[in-house]
């Protein structure tokens, strides 16, 4: 058995958020014919992974979901949560205060929607488009949070997110991880949560090693899994410093880069 971990945005789907037939068919083939289990590893919340899990038949092929950058690991066949790592309650007001200090909006999720204090934020709208989840305006972000969260998402321009990331690491870095998944998204998660550490946990559960793992991604929140995998693959649209960390660089997400990588690494083309 081999394992294939895939990021979604910028990797599995095109810039227009489309899963092409070429990529879908290649991923169905690698599951059916090459004894490979797929892992969808994304910063997205769980509901925003389900359409891809269904299209790629993860439940039938014993695949896994890793939403929230690995904050949860879910067996796609049973829905059983194998692992869940959550932010402590007292961190939410502190993280919120930092986002307000740096003038950016903060989001989180329920099973049905995205929560935000700002209704017409163009950066929040990008997350609405990506996830397909509606946004619900709340009068108080901190007051609306009634359970422990796997992540928060700070959204705004890069020139604000870079100093915010530094401030979070300086003031809360002993309890919180922060990393950018795009030029306008800053992921805020429990310390130690990333796609690499969660994949390492899953490998241990399955009795496998990194040599059994191929991981494909395009951005900074994919770095740890690319470094962990026996075959770490960077998309052609990944930043140069991510591409330098990979064993193999494939084509871009708009050129069916995932299918191209499978052709070279699995199908022997």
Protein Blocks (a to p, Z undefined) as FASTA:
>chain_A
ZZddddfehplpcfkopacfklmmmmmmmmmmnopacddddfbdfklmmmmmmmnommmn
opacdehhhpaccdfknopafbdcdddfklmmmmmmmmmmnopacddddfkbccdfbfkl
fklmmmmmmnopacdddfblklmpcbdcfbdcddddfklmmmmmmmmmmmmmmmpccddf
bfkbccdddehiafklmmmmmmmmnopafklpccddfbfklmmmmmmpmbdcddfkbcfk
lmmmpmbdcddfklommmmmmmmmmnoZZ
